[in-house]
Amino acid sequence: MTAKPKHTHQVSEAINAAIAPTRAESGCDRYDLLLDNNNDHRFVLHAEWQNKAALDAHFTTDHFNTLIKHLT
């Protein structure tokens, strides 16, 4: 995802706030933030889940929904 320059800091904070609670979720094998070396406004989240049920449960968490509010 690419943040508008004036929102990059807020997007970065929102993503970083979601990392620890997401990694602690049952069924989360990996949740990593990757940064684009050529574009300070571009963020990539790489996630691996044990199954679809774990991913679906993630979509209902407060930290996921808070993150989505900052991205839309």
N, C-alpha and C positions, 0 to 999 in steps of 0.2 A: 504494500500500500504506500502511497505517496501523500504526505501531508502538505498542505499549503504552507509556504514559508512562515507565515505569521502564527501558525498553529503547531509547528513542529515540536516545540517544547511541551505543550500540553499533551500531544499525542504520545510523545516519548514517555512522559510521566504515567499516563494511563496504561500503556503497554507494560511498563516496568512494574507497576502496582499489581498487575494481573499474573505475573510470572510465578511468584512463590505459591500463591493459593492454587493456581492451576497445576503446578507440578505436584502438589500435595494431594490432588484428587485421586481417588481410586480409579485405576484403569489408564492413567496418564503415564506413558513410557518415556515421553520426551516432549519438551516444550521450550523451544529456543528462539531467541530474538537474534536475527541477523541484520547487520547494517550494511548498506551499500557504500562502498569506499568512494564511489564517484558521485554520490548524490546524498547529501546530509538529510534530506527530507524523505528518503525512501526506507521503509521498514519491511522486513519479511519475517513472519512467524512460521516456524517449522514445528509441527506437532505430530506425534504418533500416539495412537490410542490402541488399547488392547482389543476393543471391539466397538461396534456402533452404539451399543447401549451406554458405554462410558462416555463417548462423544456426545450423545444426546443428553446425558445428565449434565455434562459441562455446559451445554447451551442454556441450561436453566439456572446456573449459578449467578449470584449477585455480582461477582467480579467480572464474569463474562458480559453480563448486561450493562454494567458500568462502562466497560471498555467499548462496547458497541456504541453507546451514547456519545463517546468522544470521537468516534470514527465516522459518524454519520452527520 
